[in-house]
Amino acid sequence: TIVFNNASASAYLRLKSGSAALPGVSFSTDTNTGLFAPAADTLGFTAGGTQISTFNTAAASFYKPVFGINGLASTPSYAFTSATNTGLYYTGTGIGFSVNGVNKMSINTDYSELTTVRIDDGTALTPSLSFKSNTNTGMYRVGTDTIGFSTKGTRSLAIGPTSTVFDTKIAVPVGT
């Protein structure tokens, strides 16, 4: 026990930097758990002689899993200080993404569910929805209320409110 009597405002306590195995601040019954200074301007936490996390002006680093509460769409587990109802939470079967307290996307082992997805219009050459290995084939917005499908950067099909236009030949298998 350390007792400071008549300590002035300029009094301070300096401790050894320590290490993960033997931290500078520890407990009499658990000497390899506590606080240490692994580098200048860095605070480290250790448990059982293993570095768990460090904090400095550049980052907070965690070397073991970080567990949060499950949360809800309205109160996500991981949120933002300026938008506490926007973030990530556990849905019970997967991960939920909420914005302003409303689930906007869920991902679980069976499926992914989105409420609304908005993408750029794209073109026949660079469709908005395309494939990683074939970026000039996919779907894009031709114009107002019209969806286009392109292959090799050329429109193949356009579907609009009053017509469907096939820009390529339609092949019908014979004998099936």
N, CA, C and O of each residue as an XYZ file, in Angstrom:
704
protein
N       0.848     -1.179      0.000
C       0.000      0.000      0.000
C       0.885      1.231      0.000
O       1.822      1.354      0.788
N       0.558      2.141     -0.911
C       1.288      3.411     -0.975
C       0.329      4.507     -0.541
O      -0.788      4.602     -1.051
N       0.769      5.336      0.404
C      -0.042      6.445      0.885
C       0.734      7.724      0.642
O       1.897      7.833      1.031
N       0.094      8.699     -0.003
C       0.726      9.993     -0.241
C       0.098     11.001      0.711
O      -1.098     11.282      0.642
N       0.917     11.531      1.588
C       0.455     12.582      2.494
C       1.039     13.903      2.034
O       2.196     13.974      1.620
N       0.241     14.931      2.111
C       0.695     16.283      1.761
C       1.259     16.345      0.335
O       2.235     17.052      0.086
N       0.656     15.616     -0.587
C       1.127     15.646     -1.978
C       0.733     16.963     -2.618
O      -0.409     17.407     -2.491
N       1.666     17.579     -3.298
C       1.370     18.849     -3.974
C       0.768     18.559     -5.343
O       0.755     17.414     -5.796
N       0.277     19.590     -5.989
C      -0.335     19.442     -7.317
C       0.697     18.979     -8.341
O       0.329     18.434     -9.382
N       1.980     19.188     -8.061
C       3.019     18.788     -9.008
C       3.588     17.404     -8.694
O       4.533     16.961     -9.347
N       3.027     16.730     -7.715
C       3.517     15.397     -7.364
C       3.101     14.401     -8.440
O       2.048     14.570     -9.054
N       3.894     13.378     -8.678
C       3.586     12.355     -9.659
C       4.182     11.034     -9.207
O       5.031     10.973     -8.318
N       3.708      9.991     -9.849
C       4.177      8.655     -9.554
C       4.707      8.070    -10.848
O       3.985      8.004    -11.843
N       5.947      7.651    -10.846
C       6.549      7.032    -12.031
C       6.801      5.566    -11.733
O       7.294      5.200    -10.665
N       6.445      4.728    -12.718
C       6.595      3.292    -12.553
C       7.482      2.747    -13.656
O       7.720      3.421    -14.658
N       7.962      1.553    -13.480
C       8.745      0.896    -14.525
C       7.834      0.632    -15.722
O       6.632      0.424    -15.561
N       8.416      0.642    -16.928
C       7.650      0.369    -18.144
C       7.090     -1.038    -18.131
O       5.954     -1.260    -18.550
N       7.855     -1.967    -17.667
C       7.423     -3.345    -17.601
C       7.344     -3.994    -18.975
O       7.843     -3.460    -19.966
N       6.712     -5.145    -19.009
C       6.553     -5.904    -20.249
C       5.245     -6.681    -20.144
O       4.581     -6.662    -19.108
N       4.886     -7.356    -21.218
C       3.672     -8.175    -21.179
C       3.805     -9.272    -20.114
O       2.840     -9.589    -19.419
N       4.989     -9.839    -19.996
C       5.208    -10.915    -19.029
C       5.278    -10.396    -17.594
O       4.880    -11.091    -16.659
N       5.781     -9.184    -17.423
C       5.944     -8.602    -16.095
C       5.585     -7.118    -16.166
O       6.476     -6.270    -16.226
N       4.283     -6.794    -16.161
C       3.850     -5.409    -16.332
C       4.273     -4.497    -15.195
O       4.462     -4.944    -14.064
N       4.422     -3.197    -15.507
C       4.810     -2.201    -14.509
C       3.759     -1.999    -13.443
O       4.101     -1.672    -12.307
N       2.496     -2.181    -13.768
C       1.394     -2.129    -12.802
C       0.716     -3.492    -12.846
O       0.189     -3.896    -13.883
N       0.729     -4.199    -11.722
C       0.124     -5.529    -11.668
C      -0.498     -5.731    -10.302
O      -0.626     -4.788     -9.520
N      -0.872     -6.933    -10.025
C      -1.550     -7.271     -8.786
C      -0.706     -8.249     -7.988
O      -0.008     -9.082     -8.565
N      -0.764     -8.155     -6.681
C       0.076     -9.009     -5.844
C      -0.233    -10.483     -6.038
O       0.649    -11.325     -5.868
N      -1.469    -10.811     -6.390
C      -1.844    -12.210     -6.584
C      -1.815    -12.639     -8.046
O      -2.098    -13.794     -8.364
N      -1.470    -11.701     -8.941
C      -1.458    -12.006    -10.382
C      -0.457    -11.064    -11.060
O      -0.851    -10.091    -11.703
N       0.814    -11.354    -10.916
C       1.862    -10.425    -11.332
C       2.086    -10.344    -12.846
O       2.836     -9.481    -13.301
N       1.465    -11.208    -13.627
C       1.635    -11.118    -15.080
C       0.383    -10.582    -15.773
O       0.208    -10.791    -16.974
N      -0.489     -9.897    -15.034
C      -1.680     -9.238    -15.555
C      -1.665     -7.789    -15.103
O      -1.525     -7.508    -13.912
N      -1.809     -6.855    -16.060
C      -1.811     -5.448    -15.682
C      -1.522     -4.526    -16.841
O      -1.881     -4.812    -17.983
N      -0.861     -3.401    -16.537
C      -0.532     -2.360    -17.506
C       0.972     -2.281    -17.703
O       1.740     -2.478    -16.761
N       1.388     -1.992    -18.922
C       2.809     -1.794    -19.199
C       2.956     -0.799    -20.336
O       1.971     -0.463    -20.993
N       4.158     -0.329    -20.574
C       4.453      0.644    -21.634
C       5.383     -0.023    -22.644
O       6.599     -0.002    -22.454
N       4.838     -0.623    -23.729
C       5.679     -1.346    -24.684
C       6.538     -0.436    -25.561
O       7.536     -0.885    -26.126
N       6.160      0.842    -25.680
C       6.910      1.809    -26.489
C       6.566      3.195    -25.981
O       5.663      3.353    -25.160
N       7.280      4.196    -26.465
C       7.002      5.567    -26.056
C       5.561      5.937    -26.425
O       5.089      5.629    -27.519
N       4.886      6.592    -25.508
C       3.528      7.085    -25.725
C       2.529      5.974    -26.049
O       1.553      6.206    -26.762
N       2.767      4.785    -25.534
C       1.883      3.638    -25.780
C       1.573      2.948    -24.461
O       2.468      2.669    -23.664
N       0.289      2.676    -24.243
C      -0.154      1.976    -23.055
C      -0.577      0.574    -23.470
O      -1.360      0.409    -24.406
N      -0.058     -0.442    -22.771
C      -0.387     -1.824    -23.097
C      -1.123     -2.503    -21.966
O      -0.903     -2.209    -20.792
N      -2.010     -3.427    -22.343
C      -2.720     -4.255    -21.369
C      -2.292     -5.694    -21.587
O      -2.171     -6.151    -22.724
N      -2.067     -6.395    -20.504
C      -1.627     -7.790    -20.575
C      -2.459     -8.634    -19.613
O      -2.896     -8.157    -18.565
N      -2.668     -9.885    -19.984
C      -3.362    -10.827    -19.110
C      -2.657    -12.165    -19.240
O      -2.468    -12.673    -20.346
N      -2.271    -12.727    -18.115
C      -1.567    -14.006    -18.141
C      -0.243    -13.937    -18.871
O       0.224    -14.942    -19.408
N       0.372    -12.757    -18.899
C       1.658    -12.593    -19.577
C       1.545    -12.424    -21.082
O       2.564    -12.399    -21.772
N       0.327    -12.308    -21.609
C       0.111    -12.144    -23.045
C      -0.440    -10.752    -23.333
O      -1.422    -10.318    -22.731
N       0.203    -10.072    -24.255
C      -0.266     -8.736    -24.630
C      -1.665     -8.841    -25.225
O      -1.872     -9.590    -26.179
N      -2.622     -8.106    -24.680
C      -4.008     -8.150    -25.119
C      -4.334     -6.959    -26.020
O      -4.993     -7.120    -27.047
N      -3.875     -5.764    -25.640
C      -4.173     -4.571    -26.428
C      -3.155     -3.480    -26.139
O      -2.483     -3.482    -25.108
N      -3.062     -2.540    -27.090
C      -2.236     -1.349    -26.908
C      -3.018     -0.142    -27.390
O      -3.852     -0.244    -28.290
N      -2.743      0.988    -26.789
C      -3.390      2.248    -27.139
C      -2.321      3.322    -27.259
O      -1.460      3.455    -26.390
N      -2.382      4.089    -28.343
C      -1.507      5.251    -28.495
C      -2.237      6.285    -29.339
O      -3.413      6.098    -29.652
N      -1.573      7.364    -29.712
C      -2.243      8.433    -30.452
C      -2.602      8.024    -31.869
O      -3.424      8.687    -32.501
N      -2.017      6.957    -32.388
C      -2.302      6.516    -33.751
C      -3.429      5.498    -33.823
O      -4.197      5.500    -34.785
N      -3.544      4.621    -32.818
C      -4.530      3.545    -32.933
C      -4.755      2.836    -31.601
O      -3.946      2.911    -30.677
N      -5.885      2.150    -31.548
C      -6.156      1.189    -30.484
C      -6.037     -0.166    -31.159
O      -6.756     -0.444    -32.118
N      -5.147     -1.005    -30.676
C      -4.904     -2.307    -31.297
C      -5.269     -3.414    -30.326
O      -4.934     -3.370    -29.142
N      -5.974     -4.420    -30.864
C      -6.395     -5.553    -30.054
C      -5.792     -6.814    -30.646
O      -5.890     -7.049    -31.850
N      -5.169     -7.623    -29.804
C      -4.475     -8.824    -30.257
C      -5.249    -10.093    -29.933
O      -4.773    -11.199    -30.191
N      -6.403     -9.939    -29.385
C      -7.320    -11.034    -29.075
C      -8.700    -10.591    -29.548
O      -8.914     -9.397    -29.755
N      -9.645    -11.518    -29.725
C     -10.990    -11.113    -30.160
C     -11.626    -10.111    -29.196
O     -11.417    -10.178    -27.985
N     -12.394     -9.197    -29.745
C     -13.136     -8.219    -28.953
C     -14.604     -8.616    -29.039
O     -15.154     -8.728    -30.134
N     -15.232     -8.825    -27.906
C     -16.626     -9.238    -27.879
C     -17.485     -8.087    -27.407
O     -17.171     -7.421    -26.422
N     -18.581     -7.860    -28.127
C     -19.532     -6.828    -27.742
C     -20.878     -7.455    -27.457
O     -21.082     -8.645    -27.696
N     -21.785     -6.662    -26.952
C     -23.144     -7.141    -26.731
C     -23.799     -7.402    -28.084
O     -23.331     -6.882    -29.097
N     -24.864     -8.188    -28.126
C     -25.526     -8.500    -29.390
C     -26.081     -7.263    -30.074
O     -25.929     -7.114    -31.286
N     -26.707     -6.395    -29.343
C     -27.264     -5.176    -29.900
C     -28.557     -5.400    -30.664
O     -29.047     -6.523    -30.783
N     -29.097     -4.303    -31.178
C     -30.321     -4.286    -31.974
C     -30.122     -3.298    -33.115
O     -29.135     -2.563    -33.134
N     -31.039     -3.277    -34.051
C     -30.957     -2.287    -35.136
C     -30.958     -0.875    -34.563
O     -30.244     -0.002    -35.056
N     -31.759     -0.648    -33.520
C     -31.855      0.694    -32.929
C     -30.682      1.035    -32.020
O     -30.382      2.210    -31.807
N     -30.022      0.023    -31.487
C     -28.862      0.215    -30.609
C     -27.782     -0.800    -30.979
O     -27.555     -1.759    -30.241
N     -27.110     -0.596    -32.124
C     -26.122     -1.578    -32.582
C     -24.940     -1.698    -31.629
O     -24.595     -0.752    -30.920
N     -24.325     -2.880    -31.625
C     -23.164     -3.143    -30.773
C     -21.998     -2.233    -31.105
O     -21.320     -1.728    -30.210
N     -21.766     -2.025    -32.388
C     -20.667     -1.185    -32.851
C     -21.288     -0.040    -33.630
O     -21.837     -0.243    -34.713
N     -21.202      1.167    -33.077
C     -21.861      2.337    -33.655
C     -20.885      3.504    -33.709
O     -19.695      3.346    -33.438
N     -21.392      4.657    -34.056
C     -20.583      5.863    -34.212
C     -21.014      6.905    -33.189
O     -22.195      6.993    -32.855
N     -20.073      7.690    -32.692
C     -20.421      8.677    -31.666
C     -21.428      9.693    -32.181
O     -22.242     10.190    -31.403
N     -21.397     10.012    -33.463
C     -22.337     10.995    -34.011
C     -23.613     10.346    -34.557
O     -24.530     11.057    -34.968
N     -23.687      9.030    -34.570
C     -24.881      8.310    -35.041
C     -24.978      6.995    -34.285
O     -24.663      5.936    -34.827
N     -25.411      7.064    -33.042
C     -25.388      5.888    -32.169
C     -26.390      4.814    -32.569
O     -26.343      3.708    -32.032
N     -27.300      5.110    -33.501
C     -28.238      4.095    -33.975
C     -27.882      3.608    -35.381
O     -28.732      3.073    -36.093
N     -26.631      3.797    -35.769
C     -26.120      3.337    -37.059
C     -24.877      2.489    -36.808
O     -23.929      2.946    -36.169
N     -24.881      1.235    -37.319
C     -23.717      0.385    -37.109
C     -24.001     -1.089    -37.329
O     -24.883     -1.450    -38.108
N     -23.244     -1.945    -36.635
C     -23.323     -3.400    -36.768
C     -23.883     -4.014    -35.487
O     -23.616     -3.538    -34.383
N     -24.661     -5.076    -35.658
C     -25.180     -5.803    -34.497
C     -25.427     -7.264    -34.872
O     -25.434     -7.611    -36.054
N     -25.627     -8.110    -33.877
C     -25.881     -9.525    -34.094
C     -27.386     -9.751    -34.152
O     -28.103     -9.369    -33.227
N     -27.878    -10.369    -35.232
C     -29.325    -10.562    -35.422
C     -29.852    -11.818    -34.754
O     -31.067    -12.001    -34.668
N     -28.989    -12.668    -34.290
C     -29.389    -13.961    -33.747
C     -28.984    -15.089    -34.686
O     -28.784    -16.224    -34.254
N     -28.862    -14.767    -35.991
C     -28.417    -15.757    -36.974
C     -27.300    -15.211    -37.859
O     -26.769    -15.940    -38.697
N     -26.937    -13.949    -37.688
C     -25.899    -13.345    -38.518
C     -25.629    -11.916    -38.106
O     -25.840    -11.537    -36.954
N     -25.160    -11.124    -39.058
C     -24.789     -9.732    -38.813
C     -25.820     -8.818    -39.447
O     -26.230     -9.034    -40.587
N     -26.237     -7.807    -38.718
C     -27.152     -6.796    -39.239
C     -26.436     -5.465    -39.362
O     -25.599     -5.115    -38.530
N     -26.774     -4.727    -40.408
C     -26.248     -3.389    -40.624
C     -27.428     -2.422    -40.523
O     -28.382     -2.530    -41.294
N     -27.372     -1.491    -39.593
C     -28.492     -0.568    -39.431
C     -28.073      0.860    -39.736
O     -26.920      1.245    -39.538
N     -29.036      1.640    -40.224
C     -28.862      3.071    -40.473
C     -30.065      3.767    -39.852
O     -31.210      3.433    -40.157
N     -29.805      4.728    -38.988
C     -30.865      5.446    -38.279
C     -31.828      4.485    -37.580
O     -33.037      4.715    -37.566
N     -31.292      3.411    -37.001
C     -32.090      2.482    -36.228
C     -32.893      1.469    -37.025
O     -33.687      0.718    -36.458
N     -32.687      1.442    -38.356
C     -33.440      0.521    -39.213
C     -32.470     -0.440    -39.885
O     -31.453     -0.015    -40.433
N     -32.784     -1.747    -39.846
C     -31.943     -2.739    -40.509
C     -31.953     -2.482    -42.005
O     -33.016     -2.440    -42.625
N     -30.775     -2.311    -42.587
C     -30.657     -2.096    -44.031
C     -30.071     -3.302    -44.741
O     -30.234     -3.447    -45.952
N     -29.389     -4.171    -44.002
C     -28.820     -5.363    -44.612
C     -28.541     -6.389    -43.531
O     -28.108     -6.050    -42.430
N     -28.798     -7.659    -43.860
C     -28.479     -8.762    -42.955
C     -27.715     -9.817    -43.729
O     -28.020    -10.093    -44.889
N     -26.730    -10.400    -43.090
C     -25.955    -11.476    -43.692
C     -25.923    -12.626    -42.696
O     -25.548    -12.443    -41.538
N     -26.319    -13.817    -43.152
C     -26.192    -14.994    -42.304
C     -25.721    -16.153    -43.160
O     -25.376    -15.959    -44.326
N     -25.699    -17.339    -42.611
C     -25.146    -18.482    -43.346
C     -26.029    -18.934    -44.499
O     -25.546    -19.596    -45.417
N     -27.320    -18.588    -44.472
C     -28.237    -19.026    -45.523
C     -28.413    -18.018    -46.652
O     -28.538    -18.415    -47.811
N     -28.425    -16.738    -46.345
C     -28.703    -15.724    -47.363
C     -28.269    -14.344    -46.885
O     -27.935    -14.144    -45.718
N     -28.283    -13.408    -47.811
C     -28.078    -11.995    -47.496
C     -29.354    -11.270    -47.879
O     -29.960    -11.579    -48.905
N     -29.758    -10.329    -47.081
C     -31.000     -9.620    -47.320
C     -30.735     -8.120    -47.280
O     -30.157     -7.605    -46.323
N     -31.160     -7.434    -48.320
C     -31.011     -5.987    -48.388
C     -32.383     -5.354    -48.501
O     -33.272     -5.913    -49.144
N     -32.570     -4.194    -47.886
C     -33.853     -3.523    -48.038
C     -33.885     -2.721    -49.332
O     -34.891     -2.756    -50.041
N     -32.830     -2.007    -49.657
C     -32.744     -1.224    -50.890
C     -31.282     -1.145    -51.304
O     -30.403     -0.936    -50.468
N     -31.028     -1.311    -52.589
C     -29.678     -1.149    -53.109
C     -29.751     -0.162    -54.264
O     -30.552     -0.335    -55.183
N     -28.936      0.852    -54.222
C     -28.866      1.822    -55.314
C     -27.435      1.842    -55.825
O     -26.485      1.948    -55.049
N     -27.294      1.740    -57.144
C     -25.976      1.692    -57.756
C     -25.901      2.736    -58.863
O     -26.925      3.287    -59.267
N     -24.712      3.006    -59.349
C     -24.544      3.923    -60.474
C     -25.264      3.387    -61.693
O     -25.522      2.188    -61.794
N     -25.592      4.289    -62.633
C     -26.310      3.891    -63.847
C     -25.516      2.916    -64.704
O     -26.077      1.945    -65.213
N     -24.240      3.155    -64.868
C     -23.415      2.303    -65.710
C     -23.672      2.553    -67.190
O     -24.473      3.413    -67.555
N     -22.991      1.800    -68.028
C     -23.143      1.862    -69.484
C     -23.026      0.435    -70.006
O     -22.747     -0.495    -69.249
N     -23.243      0.278    -71.312
C     -23.080     -1.050    -71.910
C     -21.635     -1.523    -71.754
O     -21.390     -2.708    -71.529
N     -20.678     -0.600    -71.875
C     -19.266     -0.963    -71.769
C     -18.848     -1.227    -70.319
O     -18.020     -2.098    -70.053
N     -19.424     -0.474    -69.397
C     -19.113     -0.637    -67.972
C     -20.415     -0.737    -67.180
O     -20.813      0.224    -66.521
N     -21.080     -1.889    -67.237
C     -22.358     -2.040    -66.539
C     -22.198     -1.936    -65.016
O     -21.156     -2.282    -64.460
N     -23.250     -1.455    -64.364
C     -23.230     -1.294    -62.904
C     -23.086     -2.610    -62.176
O     -22.357     -2.699    -61.188
N     -23.768     -3.626    -62.648
C     -23.630     -4.971    -62.089
C     -22.898     -5.817    -63.120
O     -23.417     -6.093    -64.202
N     -21.701     -6.218    -62.773
C     -20.899     -7.007    -63.709
C     -20.160     -8.078    -62.934
O     -20.417     -8.290    -61.749
N     -19.265     -8.736    -63.589
C     -18.532     -9.843    -62.989
C     -17.069     -9.474    -62.808
O     -16.492     -8.766    -63.634
N     -16.485     -9.945    -61.749
C     -15.090     -9.651    -61.449
C     -14.174    -10.024    -62.608
O     -13.234     -9.294    -62.920
N     -14.446    -11.157    -63.245
C     -13.576    -11.624    -64.326
C     -14.090    -11.241    -65.713
O     -13.495    -11.628    -66.719
N     -15.199    -10.479    -65.778
C     -15.774    -10.097    -67.069
C     -16.524     -8.782    -66.871
O     -17.754     -8.772    -66.821
N     -15.801     -7.688    -66.761
C     -16.372     -6.413    -66.345
C     -17.198     -5.702    -67.412
O     -17.855     -4.708    -67.099
N     -17.192     -6.167    -68.652
C     -18.005     -5.509    -69.682
C     -19.267     -6.306    -70.021
O     -19.874     -6.094    -71.071
N     -19.656     -7.210    -69.142
C     -20.882     -7.989    -69.296
C     -21.690     -7.849    -68.017
O     -21.194     -8.111    -66.921
N     -22.969     -7.425    -68.173
C     -23.792     -7.260    -66.990
C     -25.045     -6.457    -67.240
O     -25.584     -6.447    -68.347
N     -25.513     -5.771    -66.183
C     -26.761     -5.015    -66.233
C     -26.476     -3.542    -65.941
O     -25.604     -3.218    -65.135
N     -27.228     -2.646    -66.613
C     -27.053     -1.215    -66.424
C     -28.360     -0.491    -66.725
O     -29.315     -1.101    -67.205
N     -28.400      0.799    -66.445
C     -29.575      1.633    -66.729
C     -29.394      2.283    -68.091
O     -28.467      3.068    -68.293
N     -30.295      1.953    -69.040
C     -30.227      2.526    -70.381
C     -30.750      3.957    -70.362
O     -30.139      4.851    -70.947
N     -31.860      4.173    -69.702
C     -32.515      5.481    -69.610
C     -33.643      5.384    -68.605
O     -33.714      4.418    -67.845
N     -34.520      6.365    -68.590
C     -35.624      6.385    -67.644
C     -36.435      5.094    -67.733
O     -36.942      4.747    -68.800
N     -36.554      4.401    -66.635
C     -37.355      3.174    -66.513
C     -36.946      2.063    -67.474
O     -37.774      1.216    -67.808
N     -35.708      2.041    -67.922
C     -35.255      1.017    -68.862
C     -33.966      0.378    -68.372
O     -32.992      1.061    -68.056
N     -33.983     -0.953    -68.316
C     -32.818     -1.732    -67.888
C     -32.168     -2.346    -69.119
O     -32.855     -2.841    -70.012
N     -30.854     -2.312    -69.161
C     -30.127     -2.916    -70.267
C     -29.226     -4.034    -69.790
O     -28.716     -4.011    -68.670
N     -29.040     -5.012    -70.657
C     -28.097     -6.097    -70.408
C     -27.068     -6.061    -71.526
O     -27.423     -5.979    -72.701
N     -25.800     -6.123    -71.161
C     -24.748     -6.060    -72.171
C     -23.854     -7.291    -72.113
O     -23.684     -7.914    -71.065
N     -23.283     -7.625    -73.280
C     -22.266     -8.665    -73.372
C     -21.144     -8.111    -74.226
O     -21.384     -7.505    -75.270
N     -19.927     -8.322    -73.779
C     -18.739     -7.790    -74.469
C     -18.839     -6.287    -74.711
O     -18.347     -5.786    -75.722
N     -19.480     -5.560    -73.778
C     -19.556     -4.107    -73.876
C     -20.609     -3.585    -74.833
O     -20.657     -2.384    -75.097
N     -21.453     -4.462    -75.359
C     -22.500     -4.058    -76.309
C     -23.859     -4.459    -75.752
O     -24.019     -5.549    -75.203
N     -24.839     -3.568    -75.899
C     -26.172     -3.887    -75.409
C     -26.723     -5.095    -76.150
O     -26.661     -5.157    -77.378
N     -27.264     -6.063    -75.401
C     -27.866     -7.265    -75.972
C     -29.380     -7.256    -75.797
O     -30.113     -7.823    -76.607
N     -29.841     -6.601    -74.721
C     -31.260     -6.604    -74.397
C     -31.586     -5.341    -73.620
O     -30.823     -4.911    -72.756
N     -32.746     -4.748    -73.945
C     -33.248     -3.608    -73.183
C     -34.698     -3.877    -72.822
O     -35.498     -4.246    -73.683
N     -35.039     -3.695    -71.554
C     -36.398     -3.916    -71.080
C     -36.919     -2.592    -70.546
O     -36.372     -2.038    -69.592
N     -37.985     -2.085    -71.169
C     -38.587     -0.824    -70.765
C     -40.048     -1.002    -70.433
O     -40.557     -2.122    -70.482
N     -40.746      0.089    -70.090
C     -42.143     -0.014    -69.680
C     -43.097     -0.392    -70.826
O     -44.177     -0.927    -70.577
N     -42.706     -0.121    -72.064
C     -43.613     -0.408    -73.187
C     -43.054     -1.404    -74.183
O     -43.771     -1.835    -75.086
N     -41.782     -1.784    -74.042
C     -41.222     -2.727    -75.009
C     -40.002     -3.442    -74.446
O     -39.372     -3.002    -73.485
N     -39.699     -4.565    -75.090
C     -38.474     -5.305    -74.823
C     -37.750     -5.419    -76.152
O     -38.319     -5.903    -77.130
N     -36.518     -4.984    -76.195
C     -35.762     -4.959    -77.440
C     -34.594     -5.930    -77.334
O     -33.742     -5.804    -76.454
N     -34.569     -6.889    -78.233
C     -33.449     -7.813    -78.322
C     -32.495     -7.265    -79.387
O     -32.881     -7.122    -80.548
N     -31.271     -6.961    -79.008
C     -30.296     -6.416    -79.945
C     -29.440     -7.503    -80.576
O     -28.585     -7.207    -81.410
N     -29.650     -8.723    -80.200
C     -28.925     -9.859    -80.774
C     -29.945    -10.885    -81.236
O     -31.119    -10.815    -80.874
N     -29.499    -11.813    -82.020
C     -30.391    -12.859    -82.506
C     -30.854    -13.727    -81.345
O     -30.124    -13.935    -80.375
N     -32.069    -14.224    -81.459
C     -32.596    -15.149    -80.457
C     -32.451    -16.550    -81.011
O     -33.008    -16.867    -82.062
N     -31.712    -17.385    -80.317
C     -31.505    -18.759    -80.759
C     -32.438    -19.684    -79.991
O     -32.445    -19.693    -78.760
N     -33.217    -20.453    -80.722
C     -34.148    -21.390    -80.109
C     -33.644    -22.796    -80.441
O     -33.492    -23.133    -81.615
N     -33.384    -23.617    -79.425
C     -32.896    -24.967    -79.694
C     -33.947    -25.781    -80.469
O     -35.146    -25.669    -80.213
N     -33.484    -26.584    -81.398
C     -34.371    -27.409    -82.218
C     -34.458    -28.795    -81.596
O     -33.455    -29.352    -81.149
N     -35.680    -29.349    -81.573
C     -35.863    -30.713    -81.131
C     -35.894    -30.896    -79.632
O     -35.680    -32.008    -79.149
N     -36.149    -29.853    -78.887
C     -36.261    -30.048    -77.427
C     -37.685    -29.940    -76.967
O     -37.961    -30.076    -75.776
